[in-house]
Amino acid sequence: GSVTASAAVIGNGDFELAGSGTRWPCTGTAVEPAYGGTVAAGWDPNSTGCSTSDPRYTVKYDLVSGVSGLAQQVSSNVPAGEAGLQRWFKLKPGYRYNLSFVVNSDVALYVQLRDWGAPFTTLVNKEIKPTGGVWKTVTLTGYAPKAAAEYVEGGVFFALRGAGTVRIDSVVAEEVADATTGVTGRVAAAVPANYFGLHV
């Protein structure tokens, strides 16, 4: 991928640095699908598959050729999705975030920019349709709610909405001071903790 240094709110948004990644453990007695592959450094897989107990399901992460350099690929045969990618970073209350990325997907994909903790306030919530085998640039805008804290833990989340393969590249979150934030432009939708398979 390719990301300019001035747009480094999200580290390794170009996926050029490989890493092993971490994942959220399953809770209860559900059996996880087979899992493997490589996740870019600083990014985490989110594919516990806790809603299914069928061991035939698999989730695979790979670093593949992107629009420029490497991209993150996520493949899953779980019908309900249960596969995703996430990157945590600090949101500055009262600021606007311009989120952009490039995607190539044969399955619908949800993208969110939201708070880490309850009530999981959503700044951006968008479904991206399959791109038909071509790379598509997506640009979204969200507003971090005003808060007493200097920063709020948050992040960007990508989630497959069915079985398929998605490639993501050049993820950028531009942080911009905006006087109207929290008044007319803010989106503040609460989503359940398990929306992306998170277990917190």
Secondary structure in CASP SS format (residue, H / E / C, confidence):
PFRMAT SS
TARGET T0000
AUTHOR 0000-0000-0000
METHOD secondary structure of the structure
MODEL  1
G C 1.00
S C 1.00
V C 1.00
T C 1.00
A H 1.00
S H 1.00
A H 1.00
A C 1.00
V C 1.00
I C 1.00
G C 1.00
N C 1.00
G C 1.00
D C 1.00
F C 1.00
E C 1.00
L C 1.00
A E 1.00
G E 1.00
S C 1.00
G C 1.00
T C 1.00
R C 1.00
W C 1.00
P C 1.00
C C 1.00
T C 1.00
G C 1.00
T C 1.00
A C 1.00
V C 1.00
E C 1.00
P C 1.00
A E 1.00
Y E 1.00
G E 1.00
G E 1.00
T C 1.00
V E 1.00
A E 1.00
A C 1.00
G C 1.00
W C 1.00
D E 1.00
P E 1.00
N C 1.00
S C 1.00
T C 1.00
G C 1.00
C C 1.00
S C 1.00
T C 1.00
S C 1.00
D C 1.00
P C 1.00
R C 1.00
Y C 1.00
T E 1.00
V E 1.00
K E 1.00
Y E 1.00
D E 1.00
L E 1.00
V E 1.00
S E 1.00
G C 1.00
V C 1.00
S C 1.00
G C 1.00
L E 1.00
A E 1.00
Q E 1.00
Q E 1.00
V E 1.00
S E 1.00
S E 1.00
N C 1.00
V C 1.00
P C 1.00
A C 1.00
G C 1.00
E C 1.00
A C 1.00
G E 1.00
L E 1.00
Q E 1.00
R E 1.00
W E 1.00
F E 1.00
K E 1.00
L E 1.00
K C 1.00
P C 1.00
G C 1.00
Y E 1.00
R E 1.00
Y E 1.00
N E 1.00
L E 1.00
S E 1.00
F E 1.00
V E 1.00
V E 1.00
N E 1.00
S E 1.00
D C 1.00
V C 1.00
A C 1.00
L E 1.00
Y E 1.00
V E 1.00
Q E 1.00
L E 1.00
R E 1.00
D E 1.00
W C 1.00
G C 1.00
A C 1.00
P C 1.00
F C 1.00
T C 1.00
T E 1.00
L E 1.00
V E 1.00
N E 1.00
K E 1.00
E E 1.00
I E 1.00
K C 1.00
P C 1.00
T C 1.00
G C 1.00
G C 1.00
V C 1.00
W C 1.00
K E 1.00
T E 1.00
V E 1.00
T E 1.00
L E 1.00
T E 1.00
G E 1.00
Y E 1.00
A C 1.00
P C 1.00
K C 1.00
A C 1.00
A C 1.00
A C 1.00
E C 1.00
Y C 1.00
V E 1.00
E E 1.00
G E 1.00
G E 1.00
V E 1.00
F E 1.00
F E 1.00
A E 1.00
L E 1.00
R C 1.00
G C 1.00
A C 1.00
G E 1.00
T E 1.00
V E 1.00
R E 1.00
I E 1.00
D E 1.00
S E 1.00
V E 1.00
V E 1.00
A E 1.00
E E 1.00
E E 1.00
V E 1.00
A E 1.00
D C 1.00
A C 1.00
T C 1.00
T C 1.00
G C 1.00
V C 1.00
T C 1.00
G C 1.00
R C 1.00
V C 1.00
A C 1.00
A E 1.00
A C 1.00
V C 1.00
P C 1.00
A C 1.00
N C 1.00
Y C 1.00
F C 1.00
G C 1.00
L C 1.00
H C 1.00
V C 1.00
END
